[in-house]
């Protein structure tokens, strides 16, 4: 199984956004992922702006997709911390960080640093593959990295690769992003969808990804 099938991030949105369903969490960035991160040195200006602080518009968009804040950036109760029913870990902060933090503020600092590093990898891959990205597409890629790092970061079958494929099929705009986000949950070797928390159902994965995309859209639209 490529991904941990459970994450509280969708369940907690029932009260916040009237959406029911279990989300997906990717495996931590270890091994090859870390090695890739070390090869990227410079932070593009757009990425720096989007993730400049926990209240930067890109960070708020990811926070909203997680259900930890409103599209306007107001924190929900879940940002203080909640147990992940899938793996029992404690999710904390705007980005549901679960790798050890004493406070939500510390969790935000740590995960924001991870997202900046992951964002560099994504933009580096996009440049290499000649896949242009606008602001909304960059934020969606970062959010996917927050939800499921392997789905976002893998050169073969990750977000950039899938976006290139989806555009090649004639999809554009949000349709291409939804296609790329959803197809990124397929095992690149077997082609099988690895989303047991959503019944390995493509339609349920697409609904989950569309819900996150809608939250990102609303957050970016609310940004000053």
Backbone as ProteinMPNN parsed JSONL, in Angstrom:
{"seq_chain_A": "XXXXXXXXXXXXXXXXXXXXXXXXXXXXXXXXXXXXXXXXXXXXXXXXXXXXXXXXXXXXXXXXXXXXXXXXXXXXXXXXXXXXXXXXXXXXXXXXXXXXXXXXXXXXXXXXXXXXXXXXXXXXXXXXXXXXXXXXXXXXXXXXXXXXXXXXXXXXXXXXXXXXXXXXXXXXXXXXXXXXXXXXXXXXXXXXXXXXXXXXXXXXXXXXXXXXXXXXXXXXXXXX", "coords_chain_A": {"N_chain_A": [[0.849, -1.192, 0.0], [0.648, 2.145, -0.94], [-0.079, 4.527, 0.266], [-1.07, 5.824, 3.443], [-4.294, 5.18, 4.403], [-6.0, 6.814, 5.907], [-6.988, 9.943, 7.275], [-7.71, 12.62, 9.37], [-8.462, 14.904, 8.173], [-10.533, 15.233, 6.221], [-12.758, 14.272, 7.584], [-13.103, 16.063, 9.71], [-14.066, 18.224, 8.392], [-16.751, 18.009, 8.189], [-18.436, 19.428, 9.97], [-17.49, 21.92, 9.384], [-17.533, 22.368, 6.614], [-19.575, 20.882, 5.668], [-18.985, 18.436, 4.468], [-18.497, 15.033, 3.877], [-16.298, 12.334, 4.427], [-13.302, 10.357, 4.136], [-9.923, 11.326, 4.143], [-6.654, 11.207, 2.565], [-3.34, 10.304, 3.417], [-0.049, 10.84, 2.533], [3.062, 8.982, 2.506], [5.789, 9.797, 4.692], [8.404, 12.145, 3.851], [11.056, 10.525, 3.138], [14.16, 8.773, 2.606], [14.579, 8.502, -0.802], [13.074, 10.801, -1.339], [14.084, 12.771, 0.418], [16.662, 12.965, -0.525], [16.204, 14.07, -3.019], [15.209, 16.564, -2.285], [17.489, 17.825, -1.369], [18.833, 18.546, -3.608], [17.892, 20.869, -4.653], [18.306, 24.302, -4.609], [17.645, 27.12, -4.678], [14.943, 29.312, -3.77], [12.095, 29.976, -5.541], [10.669, 33.197, -6.327], [7.852, 33.379, -6.36], [7.06, 31.163, -4.829], [8.218, 31.825, -2.379], [6.688, 34.061, -1.714], [4.085, 32.957, -1.544], [4.307, 31.219, 0.607], [5.354, 32.686, 2.692], [4.779, 33.109, 5.361], [2.784, 31.708, 8.084], [0.404, 32.998, 7.644], [0.414, 33.836, 5.058], [-0.972, 33.939, 1.724], [-0.871, 31.505, 0.281], [-0.318, 29.677, 2.295], [-2.59, 29.971, 3.892], [-4.462, 28.973, 2.117], [-3.79, 26.23, 1.972], [-4.199, 25.589, 4.634], [-6.96, 26.021, 4.767], [-7.826, 24.017, 3.018], [-7.177, 21.851, 4.562], [-9.025, 22.126, 6.526], [-8.497, 23.462, 8.819], [-8.675, 26.152, 9.01], [-10.736, 28.931, 8.005], [-11.58, 30.058, 4.642], [-10.906, 32.708, 4.808], [-8.888, 32.756, 6.59], [-9.31, 32.489, 9.315], [-8.782, 30.663, 12.226], [-9.887, 27.336, 12.928], [-11.209, 25.17, 15.514], [-9.82, 22.824, 15.229], [-7.196, 23.368, 14.608], [-5.8, 23.63, 16.949], [-5.166, 21.1, 17.688], [-5.681, 17.618, 17.159], [-6.588, 14.162, 17.265], [-5.455, 11.854, 14.883], [-7.504, 9.587, 13.4], [-6.714, 7.536, 11.785], [-3.958, 6.801, 12.041], [-3.452, 7.317, 14.645], [-1.798, 9.343, 15.428], [-0.972, 12.666, 16.644], [-2.378, 15.397, 15.251], [-1.432, 18.691, 14.549], [-1.734, 22.232, 14.458], [-1.948, 24.604, 11.678], [-1.511, 23.084, 9.396], [-1.939, 20.451, 9.984], [0.229, 19.069, 11.168], [2.155, 16.275, 12.158], [4.49, 15.282, 13.231], [5.762, 15.713, 15.61], [5.632, 18.254, 17.792], [5.624, 20.905, 20.142], [3.813, 22.952, 20.387], [1.058, 24.508, 18.572], [2.112, 26.648, 17.084], [4.802, 25.952, 16.788], [4.455, 23.632, 15.306], [3.42, 24.733, 12.963], [5.62, 26.227, 12.036], [7.469, 24.189, 11.501], [6.135, 22.558, 9.584], [5.672, 24.404, 7.575], [8.237, 24.914, 6.721], [8.813, 22.405, 5.618], [6.961, 22.378, 3.534], [7.898, 24.461, 1.951], [10.312, 23.356, 1.075], [9.326, 21.108, -0.276], [7.816, 22.408, -2.196], [9.83, 23.596, -3.712], [10.961, 21.343, -4.896], [8.815, 20.505, -6.494], [8.507, 22.716, -8.261], [10.976, 22.682, -9.455], [10.852, 20.248, -10.817], [8.75, 20.829, -12.542], [9.907, 22.801, -14.119], [11.95, 21.336, -15.328], [10.476, 19.501, -16.82], [9.173, 21.191, -18.455], [6.608, 22.218, -17.819], [4.319, 24.57, -17.479], [3.159, 26.531, -14.712], [0.516, 28.154, -13.064], [-0.375, 30.44, -10.383], [-2.498, 29.293, -8.846], [-2.278, 26.608, -9.549], [0.245, 26.01, -8.548], [-0.237, 26.27, -5.791], [-2.12, 24.225, -5.453], [-0.504, 22.024, -6.0], [1.286, 22.195, -3.86], [-0.501, 21.833, -1.756], [-1.288, 19.206, -2.259], [1.127, 17.977, -1.707], [1.199, 18.431, 1.009], [-0.899, 16.853, 1.829], [-0.385, 14.284, 0.712], [2.626, 13.409, 0.288], [4.164, 11.686, -1.495], [2.483, 11.431, -3.695], [2.571, 13.976, -4.703], [5.289, 14.511, -5.183], [6.776, 12.527, -6.563], [8.754, 11.935, -9.414], [7.979, 10.166, -11.441], [4.819, 9.649, -12.136], [3.929, 11.441, -10.252], [2.534, 14.675, -9.262], [3.335, 16.677, -11.223], [4.065, 15.109, -13.433], [1.618, 13.816, -13.89], [0.0, 16.032, -14.412], [1.053, 16.937, -16.785], [0.382, 14.761, -18.405], [-2.436, 14.863, -18.239], [-3.006, 17.338, -19.39], [-2.104, 16.737, -21.9], [-4.134, 15.136, -22.735], [-6.0, 16.903, -23.446], [-7.254, 18.304, -21.448], [-7.825, 21.254, -19.521], [-7.065, 24.061, -17.324], [-8.887, 24.009, -14.26], [-9.959, 21.471, -14.609], [-7.809, 19.982, -15.563], [-6.126, 20.127, -13.356], [-7.639, 18.8, -11.38], [-7.733, 16.272, -12.54], [-4.966, 15.659, -12.518], [-4.344, 15.733, -9.755], [-5.993, 13.675, -8.784], [-5.208, 11.41, -10.313], [-2.646, 11.157, -9.426], [-2.696, 9.528, -7.253], [-2.473, 7.004, -8.139], [-0.587, 4.009, -8.343], [2.501, 4.259, -9.851], [3.718, 2.13, -11.117], [2.051, -0.181, -11.171], [-0.331, 0.948, -11.929], [-2.583, 0.876, -10.454], [-5.149, 2.313, -8.422], [-4.412, 3.642, -5.344], [-6.042, 4.064, -2.837], [-7.337, 3.158, -0.333], [-8.722, 4.192, 1.857], [-10.751, 5.533, 0.71], [-12.169, 3.615, -0.512], [-10.797, 2.763, -2.748], [-11.909, 4.04, -4.89], [-12.267, 5.877, -7.748], [-14.083, 7.94, -8.211], [-14.708, 8.79, -5.628], [-12.216, 9.635, -4.736], [-11.846, 11.75, -6.509], [-13.908, 13.463, -5.663], [-12.965, 14.102, -3.135], [-10.561, 15.427, -3.786], [-11.595, 17.537, -5.312], [-13.038, 18.919, -3.37], [-10.929, 19.904, -1.794], [-9.682, 21.509, -3.697], [-11.691, 23.411, -4.126], [-11.715, 24.707, -1.651], [-9.176, 25.849, -1.708], [-9.449, 27.555, -3.929], [-11.397, 29.355, -2.925], [-10.005, 30.458, -0.782], [-7.805, 31.734, -2.03], [-9.213, 33.587, -3.522], [-10.171, 35.166, -1.51], [-7.985, 36.426, -0.548], [-6.143, 39.431, 0.138]], "CA_chain_A": [[0.0, 0.0, 0.0], [1.508, 3.304, -1.105], [-0.505, 5.634, 1.103], [-1.889, 5.599, 4.618], [-5.618, 5.505, 3.878], [-6.867, 7.627, 6.742], [-6.548, 11.231, 7.781], [-8.88, 13.278, 9.925], [-8.667, 16.186, 7.522], [-11.848, 15.322, 5.588], [-13.799, 14.019, 8.565], [-13.332, 17.249, 10.512], [-14.723, 19.237, 7.584], [-18.198, 17.79, 8.174], [-19.056, 20.573, 10.597], [-16.918, 23.154, 8.835], [-17.898, 22.576, 5.211], [-20.641, 19.941, 5.325], [-18.444, 17.436, 3.556], [-18.219, 13.79, 4.576], [-15.384, 11.45, 3.711], [-11.971, 10.21, 4.693], [-8.879, 11.799, 3.25], [-5.505, 10.344, 2.388], [-2.072, 10.876, 3.83], [1.095, 10.197, 1.896], [4.156, 8.606, 3.368], [6.698, 10.895, 4.992], [9.502, 12.326, 2.91], [12.273, 9.872, 3.597], [14.87, 8.082, 1.534], [14.778, 9.212, -2.06], [12.483, 12.129, -1.271], [15.012, 13.683, 1.067], [17.796, 13.164, -1.429], [15.777, 14.999, -4.058], [15.097, 17.886, -1.699], [18.807, 18.405, -1.181], [19.411, 18.974, -4.88], [17.303, 22.139, -5.048], [18.952, 25.282, -3.763], [17.038, 28.439, -4.621], [13.497, 29.365, -3.608], [11.51, 30.935, -6.479], [9.996, 34.323, -5.681], [6.431, 33.073, -6.173], [6.949, 30.238, -3.707], [8.532, 32.592, -1.176], [5.533, 34.903, -1.418], [2.936, 32.136, -1.166], [4.552, 30.541, 1.884], [6.222, 33.569, 3.473], [4.426, 32.975, 6.773], [1.552, 30.927, 8.22], [-0.755, 33.77, 7.21], [0.525, 34.151, 3.635], [-2.176, 33.414, 1.081], [-0.706, 30.101, -0.051], [-0.426, 28.919, 3.54], [-4.003, 29.983, 4.272], [-5.181, 28.076, 1.203], [-3.551, 24.855, 2.423], [-4.89, 25.492, 5.921], [-8.39, 25.878, 4.476], [-8.018, 22.685, 2.441], [-7.092, 20.915, 5.68], [-10.144, 22.338, 7.437], [-8.008, 24.063, 10.052], [-9.06, 27.554, 9.022], [-11.69, 29.327, 6.975], [-10.89, 30.657, 3.496], [-10.428, 34.029, 5.193], [-7.738, 32.592, 7.46], [-9.664, 32.349, 10.723], [-8.509, 29.298, 12.665], [-10.937, 26.528, 13.532], [-10.75, 24.494, 16.728], [-8.951, 21.703, 14.886], [-5.807, 23.814, 14.512], [-5.154, 23.448, 18.249], [-4.707, 19.717, 17.773], [-6.695, 16.567, 17.159], [-6.031, 12.841, 16.981], [-5.725, 11.28, 13.569], [-8.074, 8.263, 13.652], [-6.097, 6.516, 10.945], [-2.691, 6.291, 12.569], [-3.378, 7.62, 16.06], [-0.887, 10.451, 15.717], [-1.591, 13.929, 16.995], [-2.269, 16.441, 14.232], [-1.391, 19.986, 15.216], [-1.44, 23.421, 13.68], [-2.684, 24.924, 10.455], [-1.27, 22.12, 8.323], [-2.097, 19.097, 10.538], [1.568, 18.493, 11.35], [2.08, 15.168, 13.109], [5.823, 14.709, 13.399], [6.331, 16.126, 16.874], [5.719, 19.689, 18.055], [5.105, 21.206, 21.471], [2.725, 23.917, 20.259], [0.626, 24.721, 17.193], [3.032, 27.569, 16.408], [5.98, 25.176, 16.395], [4.016, 22.75, 14.22], [3.311, 25.54, 11.745], [6.971, 26.551, 11.558], [8.097, 22.987, 10.961], [5.496, 22.11, 8.348], [5.873, 25.419, 6.544], [9.577, 24.66, 6.176], [8.683, 21.223, 4.76], [6.226, 22.747, 2.326], [8.799, 25.246, 1.095], [11.234, 22.405, 0.443], [8.559, 20.313, -1.234], [7.468, 23.297, -3.291], [11.012, 23.735, -4.568], [11.064, 20.111, -5.686], [7.75, 20.531, -7.495], [8.811, 23.718, -9.283], [12.158, 22.203, -10.17], [10.375, 19.21, -11.733], [7.95, 21.497, -13.568], [10.842, 23.463, -15.034], [12.639, 20.299, -16.091], [9.523, 18.882, -17.749], [8.555, 22.262, -19.251], [5.188, 22.271, -17.478], [4.05, 25.869, -16.858], [2.217, 26.514, -13.599], [0.084, 29.439, -12.534], [-0.385, 30.487, -8.921], [-3.446, 28.326, -8.293], [-1.726, 25.269, -9.771], [1.34, 25.844, -7.588], [-0.825, 26.044, -4.467], [-2.701, 22.88, -5.454], [0.597, 21.063, -5.896], [1.777, 22.266, -2.482], [-1.508, 21.205, -0.905], [-1.183, 17.759, -2.45], [2.317, 17.562, -0.959], [0.834, 18.433, 2.421], [-1.808, 15.723, 2.034], [0.212, 13.009, 0.305], [3.9, 13.81, -0.333], [4.577, 10.867, -2.635], [1.629, 11.757, -4.836], [2.982, 15.268, -5.247], [6.718, 14.694, -5.44], [7.441, 11.523, -7.394], [8.915, 12.324, -10.82], [7.2, 9.237, -12.255], [3.479, 9.454, -11.594], [3.569, 12.487, -9.314], [1.64, 15.726, -9.749], [3.784, 17.31, -12.464], [3.952, 14.101, -14.483], [0.192, 13.608, -14.182], [-0.544, 17.245, -15.015], [1.498, 16.912, -18.182], [-0.439, 13.765, -19.084], [-3.823, 15.327, -18.316], [-3.045, 18.387, -20.419], [-1.938, 16.059, -23.18], [-5.437, 14.566, -23.082], [-6.875, 18.002, -23.827], [-7.841, 18.965, -20.286], [-7.23, 22.546, -19.209], [-7.534, 24.728, -16.117], [-9.216, 23.212, -13.079], [-10.171, 20.076, -15.014], [-6.493, 19.35, -15.631], [-5.613, 20.015, -11.989], [-8.38, 17.717, -10.727], [-7.231, 15.041, -13.155], [-3.606, 15.401, -12.04], [-4.38, 15.418, -8.324], [-6.626, 12.368, -8.589], [-4.398, 10.352, -10.917], [-1.398, 11.029, -8.666], [-2.861, 8.476, -6.257], [-2.243, 5.701, -8.764], [0.763, 3.468, -8.296], [3.045, 4.468, -11.195], [4.18, 0.865, -11.692], [0.919, -1.074, -11.435], [-1.47, 1.69, -12.448], [-3.725, 0.715, -9.554], [-5.448, 3.407, -7.514], [-4.099, 3.246, -3.974], [-6.824, 4.922, -1.961], [-8.246, 2.283, 0.406], [-9.581, 4.98, 2.734], [-11.886, 5.967, -0.104], [-12.664, 2.442, -1.217], [-10.125, 2.659, -4.054], [-12.901, 4.515, -5.851], [-11.812, 7.1, -8.394], [-15.079, 9.001, -8.03], [-14.575, 9.316, -4.269], [-10.962, 10.389, -4.713], [-12.085, 13.006, -7.227], [-14.703, 14.34, -4.799], [-12.056, 14.565, -2.087], [-9.65, 16.409, -4.363], [-12.38, 18.707, -5.7], [-13.334, 19.661, -2.143], [-9.724, 20.647, -1.425], [-9.499, 22.546, -4.714], [-12.673, 24.466, -3.87], [-11.241, 25.468, -0.491], [-8.038, 26.643, -2.185], [-10.011, 28.623, -4.773], [-12.053, 30.351, -2.08], [-8.983, 31.144, 0.016], [-7.059, 32.642, -2.902], [-10.122, 34.672, -3.891], [-10.364, 36.011, -0.329], [-6.72, 37.077, -0.197], [-6.095, 40.844, -0.263]], "C_chain_A": [[0.883, 1.239, 0.0], [1.169, 4.432, -0.143], [-1.264, 5.137, 2.324], [-3.304, 6.05, 4.272], [-6.429, 6.487, 4.698], [-6.187, 8.9, 7.209], [-7.802, 11.932, 8.261], [-9.281, 14.507, 9.124], [-10.009, 16.307, 6.814], [-12.96, 15.172, 6.613], [-14.13, 15.287, 9.332], [-14.041, 18.336, 9.726], [-16.239, 19.069, 7.563], [-18.908, 18.993, 8.782], [-18.657, 21.875, 9.948], [-17.403, 23.424, 7.423], [-18.961, 21.603, 4.732], [-20.194, 18.927, 4.29], [-18.108, 16.203, 4.36], [-17.274, 12.947, 3.75], [-14.049, 11.397, 4.396], [-10.947, 10.62, 3.67], [-7.739, 10.812, 3.224], [-4.254, 11.056, 2.844], [-0.965, 10.126, 3.146], [2.14, 9.838, 2.914], [5.077, 9.789, 3.578], [7.809, 10.961, 3.97], [10.781, 11.739, 3.486], [12.969, 9.267, 2.399], [15.078, 8.963, 0.328], [14.222, 10.619, -2.007], [13.42, 13.147, -0.663], [16.183, 13.989, 0.155], [17.443, 14.157, -2.524], [15.722, 16.415, -3.512], [16.452, 18.572, -1.612], [19.402, 18.935, -2.477], [18.9, 20.341, -5.317], [17.779, 23.216, -4.089], [18.163, 26.581, -3.601], [15.52, 28.359, -4.507], [12.933, 30.389, -4.586], [10.704, 32.003, -5.749], [8.528, 34.03, -5.411], [6.221, 32.17, -4.973], [7.215, 30.957, -2.395], [7.34, 33.433, -0.756], [4.351, 34.082, -0.909], [3.078, 31.534, 0.22], [5.45, 31.369, 2.79], [5.996, 33.423, 4.968], [3.172, 32.118, 6.868], [0.303, 31.675, 7.764], [-0.611, 34.283, 5.774], [-0.598, 33.432, 2.892], [-2.057, 31.952, 0.671], [-0.86, 29.214, 1.165], [-1.872, 28.861, 4.01], [-4.8, 29.028, 3.39], [-5.009, 26.618, 1.609], [-4.265, 24.614, 3.744], [-6.386, 25.289, 5.711], [-8.696, 24.51, 3.89], [-7.973, 21.613, 3.521], [-8.282, 21.037, 6.627], [-9.745, 22.979, 8.736], [-8.226, 25.565, 10.105], [-10.085, 27.799, 7.927], [-10.92, 29.881, 5.776], [-10.354, 32.057, 3.787], [-9.263, 33.971, 6.179], [-8.044, 32.494, 8.94], [-9.509, 30.888, 11.141], [-9.762, 28.624, 13.203], [-10.354, 25.824, 14.757], [-9.762, 23.379, 16.422], [-7.487, 22.095, 14.812], [-5.07, 23.639, 15.834], [-4.623, 22.035, 18.436], [-5.862, 18.741, 17.794], [-6.019, 15.247, 16.795], [-6.414, 12.397, 15.583], [-6.256, 9.863, 13.783], [-7.442, 7.157, 12.825], [-4.845, 5.922, 11.533], [-2.483, 6.633, 14.036], [-2.456, 8.769, 16.414], [-1.667, 11.733, 15.995], [-1.325, 14.949, 15.9], [-2.342, 17.802, 14.905], [-1.099, 21.105, 14.226], [-2.261, 23.555, 12.415], [-2.615, 23.821, 9.405], [-1.36, 20.673, 8.791], [-0.76, 18.371, 10.643], [1.509, 17.41, 12.414], [3.431, 14.494, 13.338], [6.531, 15.218, 14.647], [6.496, 17.626, 16.995], [5.062, 19.96, 19.4], [3.891, 22.123, 21.413], [2.27, 24.002, 18.803], [1.569, 25.642, 16.419], [4.291, 26.844, 15.947], [5.634, 24.236, 15.24], [3.936, 23.514, 12.905], [4.683, 25.872, 11.176], [7.608, 25.347, 10.879], [7.466, 22.569, 9.635], [5.657, 23.132, 7.232], [7.252, 25.258, 5.91], [9.557, 23.45, 5.247], [7.999, 21.582, 3.448], [7.074, 23.593, 1.392], [9.762, 24.324, 0.359], [10.522, 21.568, -0.61], [8.153, 21.156, -2.44], [8.625, 23.506, -4.246], [11.179, 22.514, -5.46], [10.041, 20.122, -6.818], [8.074, 21.514, -8.618], [10.036, 23.331, -10.098], [11.757, 21.151, -11.21], [9.563, 19.834, -12.87], [8.845, 22.183, -14.597], [11.535, 22.441, -15.927], [11.733, 19.705, -17.161], [8.807, 19.901, -18.633], [7.034, 22.279, -19.085], [4.915, 23.611, -16.791], [2.983, 25.754, -15.775], [1.809, 27.938, -13.251], [-0.002, 29.349, -11.012], [-1.294, 29.427, -8.316], [-2.925, 26.9, -8.444], [-0.561, 24.988, -8.824], [0.783, 25.529, -6.207], [-1.464, 24.666, -4.393], [-1.623, 21.813, -5.341], [1.145, 21.025, -4.481], [0.791, 21.599, -1.533], [-1.48, 19.691, -1.045], [0.035, 17.217, -1.713], [2.021, 17.514, 0.532], [-0.036, 17.228, 2.754], [-1.119, 14.389, 1.8], [1.516, 13.29, -0.439], [4.31, 12.989, -1.545], [3.76, 11.191, -3.88], [2.069, 13.053, -5.5], [4.39, 15.26, -5.808], [7.358, 13.699, -6.388], [7.562, 11.991, -8.841], [8.081, 11.452, -11.759], [5.846, 9.008, -11.596], [3.067, 10.459, -10.554], [2.787, 13.6, -9.997], [2.073, 16.316, -11.089], [3.66, 16.345, -13.636], [2.495, 13.91, -14.888], [-0.425, 14.847, -14.835], [-0.169, 17.322, -16.495], [0.654, 15.927, -18.989], [-1.869, 14.263, -19.287], [-3.974, 16.443, -19.339], [-2.906, 17.782, -21.809], [-3.216, 15.409, -23.666], [-6.449, 15.646, -23.465], [-7.531, 18.722, -22.673], [-7.094, 20.266, -20.004], [-7.743, 23.054, -17.868], [-7.772, 23.785, -14.956], [-9.455, 21.749, -13.412], [-8.844, 19.325, -15.065], [-5.911, 19.153, -14.24], [-6.315, 18.886, -11.246], [-7.916, 16.37, -11.249], [-5.869, 14.681, -12.584], [-3.59, 15.013, -10.574], [-4.924, 14.009, -8.106], [-5.765, 11.232, -9.124], [-3.069, 10.159, -10.195], [-1.484, 9.957, -7.589], [-2.77, 7.08, -6.867], [-0.786, 5.284, -8.574], [1.359, 3.585, -9.694], [3.514, 3.189, -11.879], [3.0, -0.019, -12.09], [-0.259, -0.366, -12.093], [-2.698, 1.612, -11.562], [-3.891, 1.95, -8.674], [-5.217, 2.928, -6.089], [-4.743, 4.228, -3.007], [-7.816, 4.087, -1.166], [-9.167, 3.034, 1.349], [-10.803, 5.528, 2.025], [-12.368, 4.825, -0.986], [-11.998, 2.184, -2.551], [-11.071, 3.05, -5.187], [-12.428, 5.836, -6.449], [-12.8, 8.237, -8.175], [-14.98, 9.615, -6.639], [-13.28, 10.1, -4.111], [-11.163, 11.745, -5.386], [-12.916, 13.974, -6.398], [-13.84, 14.928, -3.693], [-11.129, 15.657, -2.617], [-10.39, 17.672, -4.796], [-12.71, 19.554, -4.486], [-12.125, 20.491, -1.725], [-9.469, 21.778, -2.425], [-10.462, 23.711, -4.502], [-12.24, 25.339, -2.696], [-10.073, 26.371, -0.881], [-8.524, 27.814, -3.028], [-10.607, 29.734, -3.928], [-11.035, 31.143, -1.265], [-8.198, 32.138, -0.834], [-7.925, 33.828, -3.317], [-10.327, 35.65, -2.738], [-9.114, 36.788, 0.052], [-6.721, 38.527, -0.661], [-5.202, 41.06, -1.475]], "O_chain_A": [[1.769, 1.371, 0.845], [2.046, 5.214, 0.223], [-2.004, 4.156, 2.254], [-3.496, 7.201, 3.881], [-7.465, 6.956, 4.227], [-4.991, 8.931, 7.496], [-8.849, 11.843, 7.619], [-10.336, 15.091, 9.374], [-10.585, 17.395, 6.804], [-13.982, 15.852, 6.533], [-15.302, 15.571, 9.583], [-14.567, 19.278, 10.317], [-16.942, 19.896, 6.983], [-19.858, 19.522, 8.203], [-19.423, 22.839, 9.968], [-17.659, 24.573, 7.064], [-19.224, 21.504, 3.533], [-20.929, 18.603, 3.357], [-17.494, 16.308, 5.421], [-17.416, 12.847, 2.531], [-13.7, 12.297, 5.159], [-11.07, 10.311, 2.485], [-7.831, 9.72, 3.784], [-4.122, 12.268, 2.678], [-0.94, 8.895, 3.172], [2.117, 10.322, 4.045], [5.143, 10.686, 2.737], [8.124, 9.974, 3.306], [11.495, 12.402, 4.238], [12.42, 9.252, 1.297], [15.677, 10.034, 0.418], [14.819, 11.541, -2.562], [13.541, 14.263, -1.167], [16.64, 15.129, 0.072], [18.267, 14.983, -2.915], [16.136, 17.36, -4.183], [16.538, 19.79, -1.77], [20.373, 19.692, -2.449], [19.432, 20.916, -6.266], [17.666, 23.053, -2.874], [18.033, 27.084, -2.485], [14.889, 27.463, -5.068], [13.26, 31.571, -4.476], [10.13, 31.75, -4.689], [8.008, 34.389, -4.354], [5.301, 32.387, -4.185], [6.518, 30.727, -1.407], [7.018, 33.509, 0.43], [3.691, 34.474, 0.054], [2.088, 31.356, 0.929], [6.224, 30.816, 3.571], [6.925, 33.596, 5.757], [2.552, 31.824, 5.847], [-0.738, 31.062, 7.525], [-1.43, 35.083, 5.323], [-1.118, 32.427, 3.377], [-3.049, 31.225, 0.709], [-1.452, 28.137, 1.092], [-2.332, 27.818, 4.475], [-5.71, 28.351, 3.868], [-5.973, 25.852, 1.595], [-4.864, 23.558, 3.949], [-7.008, 24.478, 6.397], [-9.715, 23.905, 4.225], [-8.646, 20.588, 3.414], [-8.519, 20.145, 7.442], [-10.547, 23.045, 9.667], [-7.986, 26.188, 11.139], [-10.273, 26.97, 7.036], [-9.723, 30.148, 5.888], [-9.455, 32.537, 3.098], [-8.714, 35.004, 6.562], [-7.12, 32.424, 9.751], [-10.039, 29.988, 10.489], [-10.594, 29.26, 13.851], [-9.149, 25.881, 15.0], [-8.947, 23.027, 17.275], [-6.616, 21.235, 14.942], [-3.845, 23.513, 15.846], [-3.731, 21.805, 19.253], [-6.906, 19.016, 18.387], [-5.003, 15.228, 16.101], [-7.56, 12.549, 15.158], [-5.529, 9.014, 14.3], [-7.613, 5.976, 13.126], [-4.665, 4.704, 11.537], [-1.454, 6.282, 14.614], [-2.343, 9.133, 17.585], [-2.838, 11.869, 15.64], [-0.177, 15.32, 15.654], [-3.217, 18.039, 15.739], [-0.322, 20.942, 13.285], [-3.139, 22.743, 12.121], [-3.545, 23.644, 8.618], [-0.915, 19.764, 8.09], [-0.638, 17.209, 10.256], [0.885, 17.599, 13.459], [3.504, 13.295, 13.604], [7.758, 15.164, 14.735], [7.387, 18.212, 16.379], [4.068, 19.326, 19.756], [3.033, 22.075, 22.295], [3.009, 23.612, 17.899], [1.798, 25.434, 15.228], [4.788, 27.089, 14.848], [6.424, 24.065, 14.312], [4.337, 23.005, 11.858], [4.884, 25.806, 9.963], [8.212, 25.471, 9.814], [8.173, 22.262, 8.676], [5.766, 22.759, 6.064], [7.412, 25.445, 4.704], [10.208, 23.461, 4.202], [8.417, 21.137, 2.379], [6.978, 23.457, 0.173], [10.0, 24.492, -0.837], [11.048, 21.347, -1.701], [8.15, 20.67, -3.571], [8.426, 23.585, -5.458], [11.501, 22.639, -6.642], [10.361, 19.789, -7.96], [7.932, 21.181, -9.794], [10.116, 23.623, -11.291], [12.254, 21.157, -12.336], [9.677, 19.416, -14.022], [8.569, 22.147, -15.797], [11.688, 22.653, -17.13], [12.175, 19.439, -18.279], [7.955, 19.546, -19.448], [6.281, 22.344, -20.057], [5.255, 23.768, -15.618], [2.03, 24.985, -15.901], [2.657, 28.825, -13.155], [0.27, 28.299, -10.43], [-0.903, 28.738, -7.374], [-3.116, 26.075, -7.551], [-0.398, 23.863, -8.353], [1.272, 24.627, -5.527], [-1.359, 23.999, -3.363], [-1.814, 20.806, -4.658], [1.439, 19.951, -3.955], [1.192, 20.885, -0.614], [-1.633, 18.972, -0.057], [-0.014, 16.12, -1.156], [2.537, 16.65, 1.241], [0.079, 16.652, 3.835], [-1.256, 13.467, 2.604], [1.515, 13.398, -1.665], [4.766, 13.557, -2.538], [4.292, 11.221, -4.99], [1.951, 13.208, -6.716], [4.663, 15.93, -6.803], [8.4, 14.001, -6.97], [6.566, 12.404, -9.435], [7.542, 11.94, -12.752], [5.737, 8.265, -10.62], [1.967, 10.36, -10.01], [2.422, 13.486, -11.167], [1.253, 16.441, -11.998], [3.2, 16.727, -14.712], [2.173, 13.849, -16.075], [-1.278, 14.723, -15.714], [-0.974, 17.719, -17.337], [0.259, 16.218, -20.118], [-2.442, 14.108, -20.365], [-4.961, 16.487, -20.073], [-3.513, 18.254, -22.771], [-3.377, 15.156, -24.859], [-7.604, 15.348, -23.77], [-8.294, 19.663, -22.89], [-5.886, 20.362, -20.221], [-8.73, 22.544, -17.338], [-6.977, 22.882, -14.694], [-9.185, 20.874, -12.588], [-8.766, 18.166, -14.658], [-5.275, 18.134, -13.969], [-5.666, 18.099, -10.557], [-7.728, 15.432, -10.475], [-5.635, 13.532, -12.207], [-2.901, 14.069, -10.187], [-4.366, 13.241, -7.322], [-5.609, 10.205, -8.463], [-2.433, 9.114, -10.334], [-0.459, 9.521, -7.066], [-2.971, 6.084, -6.171], [0.124, 6.111, -8.638], [0.779, 3.06, -10.644], [3.689, 3.17, -13.097], [2.952, -0.541, -13.204], [-1.089, -1.004, -12.741], [-3.732, 2.205, -11.87], [-2.911, 2.555, -8.238], [-5.775, 1.91, -5.677], [-4.083, 5.098, -2.44], [-9.024, 4.28, -1.305], [-10.276, 2.575, 1.623], [-11.773, 5.937, 2.663], [-12.908, 5.046, -2.07], [-12.545, 1.477, -3.397], [-11.042, 2.48, -6.277], [-12.214, 6.806, -5.721], [-12.391, 9.38, -7.973], [-15.147, 10.825, -6.481], [-13.252, 11.122, -3.425], [-10.697, 12.767, -4.882], [-12.663, 15.179, -6.42], [-13.965, 16.105, -3.354], [-10.938, 16.687, -1.971], [-9.855, 18.773, -4.658], [-12.668, 20.782, -4.56], [-12.272, 21.652, -1.344], [-9.082, 22.879, -2.034], [-10.085, 24.87, -4.679], [-12.379, 26.561, -2.739], [-9.99, 27.517, -0.438], [-8.058, 28.94, -2.856], [-10.36, 30.914, -4.177], [-11.183, 32.35, -1.079], [-7.952, 33.264, -0.402], [-7.428, 34.946, -3.449], [-10.621, 36.824, -2.961], [-9.171, 37.701, 0.876], [-7.241, 38.83, -1.735], [-5.053, 42.19, -1.939]]}, "name": "protein", "num_of_chains": 1, "seq": "XXXXXXXXXXXXXXXXXXXXXXXXXXXXXXXXXXXXXXXXXXXXXXXXXXXXXXXXXXXXXXXXXXXXXXXXXXXXXXXXXXXXXXXXXXXXXXXXXXXXXXXXXXXXXXXXXXXXXXXXXXXXXXXXXXXXXXXXXXXXXXXXXXXXXXXXXXXXXXXXXXXXXXXXXXXXXXXXXXXXXXXXXXXXXXXXXXXXXXXXXXXXXXXXXXXXXXXXXXXXXXXX"}
